[in-house]
Amino acid sequence: MKVRTETLLWLAQRLSAMVLVVGAIVHVSTNIYAVRGGLTAAEIIDRVHGSTAWLAFYLVFAAVAAIHGPLGLRTVLNEMTPVRGRAADLVALVLGVGILWLGWRAAFGLFG
């Protein structure tokens, strides 16, 4: 691949990592806070159901996971396996689309 493309993919993975860290901290800390406060999973879902802010949060969270994970796998495939080039790109693309679809399906299922 061209150096410019590889650089942009590298940058996308690093930027998505930054967003994922913040998202993971928010997700885990709010869930710990809620559970320690005595809420059950069903009560948490009832409280956030219909919340546009939480829906947006989880849509972004799923999107950056769909970028970050497949790019990391693509790098591993290219560097450590016989799966390289276009084949590695295709595997990463299919995985990314799958993660995005499942994440958005879950978010819309909980919040929509």
N, C-alpha and C positions, 0 to 999 in steps of 0.2 A: 504494500500500500504506500501511497505517497506520504512523505514526511509530514506534510501539513495535516492530512487526515489522521495520522497516528497521534500527532500532537493534540488535535482537538478531542480525540477519543480519550487520551490520557487526562486532559483537562476535565472532560465530562465526568470521568470516574472520580477524580479528586473533589470536584465541586459537589457531586452527588453524595460523596462520603461525608462532607461537611453538613449537608442537609439531613442525612440519615442520622448522624450523631445527635443533632438537636431533636429530631423527631423521636428517636429511641428514648432519649432522656424524658421528653414530655410524656410519651406513651407509658413508659414503665413507672415514672414517678406518680402520674395521676392514677394509675391502676393500683399501685401500692397504697396511696393515700385513701382511695375509695374503699379498698378491701379492709384496710386497718380501721377505717371508719365504720365498718360493719356492713357494708353493702355487698350483696351477692352479685354474681354476673348478670342475672336477670334484671336486678334493680339498676345496675350500671347501664345496661342496654336501654332500659325504659327512660332513664334520665337523658341520655344522649340522642335518642331516636328523634329525628326531625331537626336536629341542630345543624344548621348550615355551616357553622364554623368548624365543627368536628368532621363533617363530611369533607369539607375542603382540606382540612389537615390530613385526613387519611387518603384522599385522592392524590395529594402531593407526595405523601409518604410512600404509597404504592408505586407512583411514577418514578421516584428517584431510586427505589429498590429495583425496579425494572430496568433502570439504566446501569446502576452500579454493579449488581451481581453478574449479569451477562458479560459486561466488559471485563470483569476480573476473570471469569471463566474463559473468555476469548484469549486473554493473555496467557493463562495456564496452558490452554490447548496449543497455542502457537509455540510456546517455549518448551513444553515438556512431553508432548505427544506427537504422533504422526499426523494428527488432525491439524492442518495448518491452512492459512490463506482463506480462500473463499469458503471452504468447508467449516472452518472455525467461525467465520463471520455468520454463516447460516445457522449454526448451532446457537450462537449468541443471540441472533435475531429471534429465532423460534422461542428460546427461553425467555427473552425479554418480553415478547408479546404475550406469552403464557402468564408470566408474573403480573404483567399489567392487567390482563383480562381477569385473572383470579382476584387480584387486589381490589380492582374497581367493582367487581361483582360483589365481593364481601362488603365493601363500603356502602354501595347503593342498597344492598340487602339489609344492612343495619340501620342506615340513616334515611333511606328513601321512602 
